[in-house]
Amino acid sequence: MILKKRRFVCPNCGWEGHAPVRGAGPLLWAVLVAMVWNAWLFHQAGMEAQALAACLVSLIGSWGATKLPRWIICPACRWKHPVQEGDPQ
């Protein structure tokens, strides 16, 4: 799994360095794989409308997972800092 690293200065303890950005990455992939598997099963059973619905739910779910909060955990003090879109990298 590839983690994004971001320059980070901890407001709690003052640690400076690069820390990985955590979020819903593994959850996103688990949801996508499960929904594609369901769509394939529906297709094999001849249920094309349900297969299309499963694909649409998968796409909407992956878009929704990108909107989930992300955070950086300070390696020194283990303080959890939320990451906003406007934060400098």
C-alpha positions in Angstrom: 0.0 0.0 0.0 1.4 3.4 -1.0 0.9 6.1 1.6 1.1 9.8 0.9 3.6 11.5 3.0 3.2 15.2 3.9 5.5 17.7 5.6 4.1 18.1 9.1 4.8 20.2 12.1 2.9 18.9 15.2 1.1 21.7 17.0 1.1 19.6 20.2 4.8 18.7 20.6 6.6 20.7 17.9 7.9 17.6 16.0 8.9 18.5 12.4 9.3 16.0 9.5 7.3 14.0 7.0 4.5 11.8 8.2 2.1 9.5 6.3 -1.5 10.7 5.7 -4.0 8.2 6.9 -7.5 7.7 5.7 -9.9 5.2 4.2 -7.6 3.8 1.5 -7.9 0.1 2.4 -11.7 0.5 3.1 -12.1 2.0 -0.4 -10.4 -1.0 -2.1 -12.4 -3.5 0.0 -15.6 -1.9 -1.0 -14.7 -1.7 -4.7 -13.6 -5.3 -4.8 -16.7 -6.5 -3.1 -19.0 -4.6 -5.3 -17.3 -5.7 -8.5 -17.5 -9.3 -7.3 -21.2 -8.8 -6.7 -21.7 -7.3 -10.2 -19.8 -10.2 -11.8 -22.0 -12.7 -9.9 -25.2 -10.8 -11.0 -23.9 -10.9 -14.6 -23.3 -14.6 -14.4 -26.8 -15.2 -13.2 -28.3 -13.2 -16.1 -29.4 -10.3 -13.8 -28.1 -7.5 -15.9 -30.1 -4.7 -14.2 -28.8 -5.7 -10.8 -25.2 -5.9 -12.2 -25.5 -2.4 -13.5 -26.9 -1.2 -10.2 -24.0 -2.9 -8.3 -21.5 -1.1 -10.6 -23.2 2.2 -10.0 -23.2 1.7 -6.2 -19.5 0.8 -6.4 -18.7 4.1 -8.2 -20.8 6.2 -5.8 -19.2 4.4 -2.9 -15.7 5.0 -4.1 -16.5 8.7 -4.7 -18.0 8.9 -1.2 -14.9 7.3 0.3 -12.7 10.0 -1.2 -14.8 12.5 0.8 -14.1 10.8 4.2 -11.8 12.6 6.6 -8.0 12.1 6.5 -5.5 12.7 9.3 -1.8 12.6 10.2 -0.7 10.8 13.4 2.4 12.5 14.9 5.2 9.9 15.2 6.5 11.5 18.4 3.4 12.1 20.6 0.8 10.1 18.6 -1.5 13.1 18.5 -4.1 12.9 15.6 -4.2 16.0 13.4 -7.0 16.2 10.8 -6.0 17.2 7.2 -8.0 19.7 5.4 -7.9 20.3 1.6 -6.4 23.8 2.0 -3.5 22.7 4.2 -0.1 23.3 2.6 1.9 20.2 1.6 
